[in-house]
């Protein structure tokens, strides 16, 4: 059975879709529009789409474990816990947890929680013109037990994250490096080490840059390719092994997440902002897609432990 890629009609086209997270409890897809400064919720069973808007770019949303209607989000360089009922146009409360890169022009770009409930997130350099990022200006962090830990510096664009608890591996993307990298990780302590590239786009003559990423139940990685119209499936256990390519009708493919009642639907976000004068028009650019018929399942997304 060939994969089927469908645009989700109930979700409007947005500027920079990112950070998809499937919430099993509510059977909902949460995601963000970074440039639109909004968090979004989509319920496939009813087709209902809602959003809440903030006054700064928001680049991640993850439910707080055990606390209904509470989420950890980022606002520019700050991390907050917010209360949102999934209906209102504004969050009802914000509680700041911390801030990174004080005094800079960076912003948080992507983040997820590991199986221990730690939040991992990174920053990217200033972007005075869309598509032109100040290199080596970002960093990569984790937050747990009221403490922010810096793991990497001189990051270009901090992006995709995934964990393999069986192999004790952490997978990470700095988009400007053009590769998917692997670390050894001690999940109990959150230490990462032994970085190495496991898949490099230019070795496969793939246009674009790696962006958001997720892992399936078989341990394979699914990577959105920004400026590449595609999602890649790679085997991280065998470096430079491309298993499958799924074409997406949106140039700026940004991120991926498993969802649906059986975690066998791959949701894909995209963007529609102008780079180098190229205008990306609806209906597909900036749309949110679902891919069915892939023949694999994902893993439950991890929640934030406050």
Helices and strands as residue ranges (DSSP letters): E 4-7, E 17-23, E 28-33, E 38-43, E 48-53, E 61-63, E 70-75, E 78-83, E 93-99, E 107-113, E 119-124, E 138-144, E 147-155, E 158-164, E 169-174, G 175-177, E 179-186, E 191-200, G 201-204, E 209-215, E 221-226, E 230-234, E 242-247, E 252-259, E 265-271, E 289-292
